Amino acid sequence: MHLGNHDRRISDYLHKYAPAVADMPEWQFDRLLSFEQFGMELRPSIAELAPGWVSTHGDNREIPLRPTAGATAYAAAERYGVNVACGHTHRAGMVQTSHGYNGRMRPRIGLEIGHICDMRKVSYLGSGYANWQMAFGVLHVNGNSVQPQLVLIGNDGSFTFDGMKFKGGKIERAATE
């Protein structure tokens, strides 16, 4: 996991209003949420994720935030020269180009993984509108081959992944057509 703007709120608050306790180990984000117990790891701003792929948080100040789904991650991919998966933008999209010559092409991919918010509970949006898409991303890794997948989530919270349909807390084999 990368620390993002929401995750830094506790630390930012403590440094501003209680600097004497701000650096105590008890307030470290990964310790507060028991990352070790759950097998989670706090990663640096840019972290290798899979062969030819890195992950970053979409509020990484080195990359411009773009309004089109996938474009923020793609801007990072162009900047870093590797494929990039990122969150933060709440948008779900994949943008890609190919680079190379003479049949030796290499894709450059930006994958933004969407969100899993209940939009009815995001009170700061006022009208309830935002250019956000519910989804999650998966990287299927087989040796040095990596296949990105964007899994869209319906308004009712349902989605299909790996041949299974998830809806209303139930899992069933997805229909094949």
Phi, psi and chi 1 to 4 in degrees:
 res  aa     phi    psi   chi1   chi2   chi3   chi4
   1 MET       -  140.2  178.1 -177.4  161.7      -
   2 HIS   -98.1  140.1  -61.4  -77.1      -      -
   3 LEU   -70.6  133.6  -80.0 -178.2      -      -
   4 GLY  -118.9 -175.3      -      -      -      -
   5 ASN   -58.5  -40.4   52.5  -43.8      -      -
   6 HIS   -70.0  -37.4  -62.9  -75.3      -      -
   7 ASP   -68.7  -29.1  -49.2  -44.1      -      -
   8 ARG   -81.9   -4.2  -69.8 -171.5  -62.5  -94.9
   9 ARG   -60.1  -42.3  -73.5 -179.2  179.3  170.2
  10 ILE   -62.2  -50.6  -64.6  168.7      -      -
  11 SER   -61.3  -44.8  173.8      -      -      -
  12 ASP   -61.1  -42.9  -68.6  -11.3      -      -
  13 TYR   -62.6  -47.9  179.5   89.2      -      -
  14 LEU   -63.1  -41.7  -70.8  172.4      -      -
  15 HIS   -64.0  -32.3  -82.3   92.3      -      -
  16 LYS   -80.6  -44.0 -175.4  173.0 -177.8  177.7
  17 TYR  -109.4  -14.4  -63.1  107.1      -      -
  18 ALA  -145.7   58.5      -      -      -      -
  19 PRO   -60.0  -24.7   17.6  -26.6      -      -
  20 ALA   -65.7  -27.3      -      -      -      -
  21 VAL  -111.2   -2.8  -61.1      -      -      -
  22 ALA   -59.5  -34.0      -      -      -      -
  23 ASP   -97.4   11.3  -68.5  -37.3      -      -
  24 MET   -67.5  140.1  -67.8  174.1   62.8      -
  25 PRO   -57.2  -29.3  -11.1   14.6      -      -
  26 GLU   -60.9  -24.0  -68.8   78.7   11.0      -
  27 TRP   -93.9   -0.9  -64.9  112.9      -      -
  28 GLN   -66.0  132.7  -67.4  173.3   -4.0      -
  29 PHE   -54.3  -47.3 -169.3   79.8      -      -
  30 ASP   -65.7  -31.4   54.3  -23.1      -      -
  31 ARG   -76.1  -39.5 -168.7  165.1  173.0  177.0
  32 LEU   -58.3  -37.6  -86.6  172.8      -      -
  33 LEU  -101.6   13.3  -64.4 -178.3      -      -
  34 SER    54.1   47.2  -55.6      -      -      -
  35 PHE   -53.9  -44.6  -85.2   22.6      -      -
  36 GLU   -58.1  -42.6 -172.5  175.3  -46.6      -
  37 GLN   -60.4  -33.1  177.6 -177.6  -14.1      -
  38 PHE   -99.3    6.1  -65.2  104.0      -      -
  39 GLY    71.7   24.7      -      -      -      -
  40 MET   -96.2  160.0  -67.2 -179.2   62.8      -
  41 GLU  -138.8  134.4  179.6 -179.8  -35.4      -
  42 LEU   -83.7  125.1 -162.8   55.4      -      -
  43 ARG  -106.5  156.9  -54.7  -61.1  -60.8  -89.9
  44 PRO   -66.6  176.1   19.8  -26.6      -      -
  45 SER   -52.8  -40.9  176.0      -      -      -
  46 ILE  -126.5  125.8  -58.2  165.5      -      -
  47 ALA  -134.6  138.3      -      -      -      -
  48 GLU   -63.7  135.7  -71.2 -174.4   18.6      -
  49 LEU  -117.3  -40.6 -171.6   59.6      -      -
  50 ALA  -160.2  169.2      -      -      -      -
  51 PRO   -55.2  120.0  -26.6   35.6      -      -
  52 GLY    78.5    8.1      -      -      -      -
  53 TRP  -128.8  141.5  -77.3   81.6      -      -
  54 VAL  -127.0  162.0  -61.7      -      -      -
  55 SER  -119.2  153.6   61.6      -      -      -
  56 THR  -153.6  166.0 -170.3      -      -      -
  57 HIS   -90.4  139.9 -166.0  -87.1      -      -
  58 GLY   -65.1  -11.1      -      -      -      -
  59 ASP   -95.7   15.3   77.6  -17.1      -      -
  60 ASN   -55.7  118.2  174.6  -17.6      -      -
  61 ARG   -66.0  -11.2  -56.2  -73.6 -168.7  -73.7
  62 GLU   -80.3  -12.7  -65.6  179.4   -8.9      -
  63 ILE  -122.0  141.6   54.3  176.8      -      -
  64 PRO   -76.7  137.8   26.3  -31.4      -      -
  65 LEU   -78.3  125.1 -172.1   62.9      -      -
  66 ARG  -113.8  149.5  -57.1  -76.9  169.4   84.1
  67 PRO   -78.6  -17.8   26.8  -33.0      -      -
  68 THR   -89.8  131.9  -57.4      -      -      -
  69 ALA   -56.2  126.0      -      -      -      -
  70 GLY    95.3  -21.6      -      -      -      -
  71 ALA   -72.5  -31.8      -      -      -      -
  72 THR   -65.6  -46.4  -61.9      -      -      -
  73 ALA   -64.3  -37.3      -      -      -      -
  74 TYR   -66.2  -39.7 -179.2   75.4      -      -
  75 ALA   -59.8  -38.9      -      -      -      -
  76 ALA   -67.0  -39.9      -      -      -      -
  77 ALA   -62.1  -41.7      -      -      -      -
  78 GLU   -65.2  -41.0  -74.8  -71.7  -72.3      -
  79 ARG   -67.1  -43.5  177.4  178.0 -157.4  103.2
  80 TYR   -91.3  -13.1  -59.6  138.1      -      -
  81 GLY    74.0   20.0      -      -      -      -
  82 VAL  -140.6  166.0  -66.2      -      -      -
  83 ASN   -71.1  146.1  -59.5  -42.8      -      -
  84 VAL  -130.7  133.7  171.8      -      -      -
  85 ALA  -112.9  132.2      -      -      -      -
  86 CYS  -148.4  161.1   78.9      -      -      -
  87 GLY  -114.9 -150.6      -      -      -      -
  88 HIS    81.7  -39.9  174.0   71.6      -      -
  89 THR   -73.2  -17.1   68.1      -      -      -
  90 HIS    67.1    5.7  -59.2  126.3      -      -
  91 ARG   -99.1  150.8  -71.0 -175.0  -74.5  -83.1
  92 ALA  -118.4  114.7      -      -      -      -
  93 GLY  -170.5  161.3      -      -      -      -
  94 MET  -132.7  127.8 -172.2  162.7   41.6      -
  95 VAL  -121.0  135.7  174.6      -      -      -
  96 GLN  -147.2  153.2   58.6 -175.1  -38.0      -
  97 THR  -135.5  171.2   59.2      -      -      -
  98 SER  -120.9  145.5  -66.1      -      -      -
  99 HIS  -128.7  146.9  -59.7  -93.0      -      -
 100 GLY   139.0 -163.2      -      -      -      -
 101 TYR  -163.0  163.3   66.4   96.3      -      -
 102 ASN    53.5   38.7 -155.5   20.2      -      -
 103 GLY    81.6   -4.9      -      -      -      -
 104 ARG  -100.6   78.0  -68.3  178.8  -66.9 -153.2
 105 MET   -97.7  147.6  -55.3  -56.9  -68.7      -
 106 ARG  -132.3  126.9 -174.0  175.0  -63.0 -160.0
 107 PRO   -76.4  152.3   28.7  -34.0      -      -
 108 ARG  -122.8  117.6 -176.0   65.5   63.5 -130.4
 109 ILE  -123.4  136.9  -56.6  169.3      -      -
 110 GLY  -117.0  123.8      -      -      -      -
 111 LEU  -121.3  116.5  173.1   66.6      -      -
 112 GLU  -104.3  133.3  -70.5  175.4   41.6      -
 113 ILE   -98.2    8.0   59.1  172.1      -      -
 114 GLY    76.8 -151.4      -      -      -      -
 115 HIS  -148.8  169.7   74.2   89.1      -      -
 116 ILE  -131.1   37.0   54.2  171.4      -      -
 117 CYS   -80.0  153.2  -59.0      -      -      -
 118 ASP   -89.9  104.0 -178.9  -17.7      -      -
 119 MET   -59.8  -22.8  -64.2  -66.5  -72.9      -
 120 ARG   -69.9  -16.6  -62.1  166.9  -62.6 -177.2
 121 LYS  -106.3    6.6  -64.3 -179.1 -179.8  176.1
 122 VAL   -92.1   80.9 -175.2      -      -      -
 123 SER   -65.0  -26.5   59.3      -      -      -
 124 TYR   -73.9   -4.3   60.3   84.8      -      -
 125 LEU   -82.4   -9.9  -70.0  177.0      -      -
 126 GLY    69.1  -88.8      -      -      -      -
 127 SER   -73.9  -11.4   68.2      -      -      -
 128 GLY    86.3    2.8      -      -      -      -
 129 TYR   -94.6  139.6  169.3   80.0      -      -
 130 ALA  -157.0  150.5      -      -      -      -
 131 ASN   -81.5   66.4 -179.9   20.3      -      -
 132 TRP  -122.6  149.6  -61.8   -6.2      -      -
 133 GLN  -128.8  135.4  -61.3   83.7   42.5      -
 134 MET   -78.9  126.5  -71.7 -169.4   -5.3      -
 135 ALA  -174.1  174.2      -      -      -      -
 136 PHE  -145.8  160.7   61.0   91.7      -      -
 137 GLY  -114.4  150.4      -      -      -      -
 138 VAL  -135.0  138.5  177.9      -      -      -
 139 LEU  -110.7  116.8  -64.4 -179.5      -      -
 140 HIS   -89.4  114.9  -59.9  -83.1      -      -
 141 VAL  -109.1  126.1 -179.3      -      -      -
 142 ASN  -133.4   95.1 -175.8    6.1      -      -
 143 GLY    65.4 -123.4      -      -      -      -
 144 ASN   -92.5   -0.7  -75.2  -32.7      -      -
 145 SER   -91.4  129.2  174.1      -      -      -
 146 VAL  -127.7  124.9  179.7      -      -      -
 147 GLN  -113.9  110.8  178.3   66.5   45.1      -
 148 PRO   -77.4  146.5   28.5  -33.0      -      -
 149 GLN  -138.8  134.2  179.5 -177.6    4.2      -
 150 LEU  -108.2  123.4 -170.9   60.8      -      -
 151 VAL  -109.3  110.4 -179.5      -      -      -
 152 LEU   -79.7  144.8  -59.4  177.9      -      -
 153 ILE  -112.9  130.4  -59.2  172.5      -      -
 154 GLY   -70.4  164.7      -      -      -      -
 155 ASN   -58.0  -26.1  -72.8  -25.2      -      -
 156 ASP   -87.4    5.1   63.2   -4.1      -      -
 157 GLY    86.6    3.8      -      -      -      -
 158 SER   -87.3  152.5   66.3      -      -      -
 159 PHE  -158.8  160.6   60.9   92.1      -      -
 160 THR  -117.0  130.6  -59.3      -      -      -
 161 PHE  -148.0  133.7  175.2   70.6      -      -
 162 ASP    53.9   41.2 -159.3   22.6      -      -
 163 GLY    78.6    5.3      -      -      -      -
 164 MET  -121.6  144.4  -56.5  -59.0  -74.5      -
 165 LYS  -104.4  130.1 -176.9  172.8 -176.3  173.4
 166 PHE  -111.6  120.6  -61.0   80.4      -      -
 167 LYS  -156.7  131.4 -177.7  176.1 -177.7  178.2
 168 GLY    56.6   34.7      -      -      -      -
 169 GLY    79.7    4.3      -      -      -      -
 170 LYS  -113.3  150.3  -63.7 -179.9  179.9  171.8
 171 ILE  -123.1  131.2  -56.3  171.5      -      -
 172 GLU  -145.2  159.1   59.3 -173.7   45.2      -
 173 ARG   -63.3  132.6 -174.1  155.4  -53.1  -79.1
 174 ALA   -72.4  143.7      -      -      -      -
 175 ALA   -67.7  140.6      -      -      -      -
 176 THR  -106.2  134.1   56.5      -      -      -
 177 GLU  -129.7      -  -65.1  178.4   33.4      -
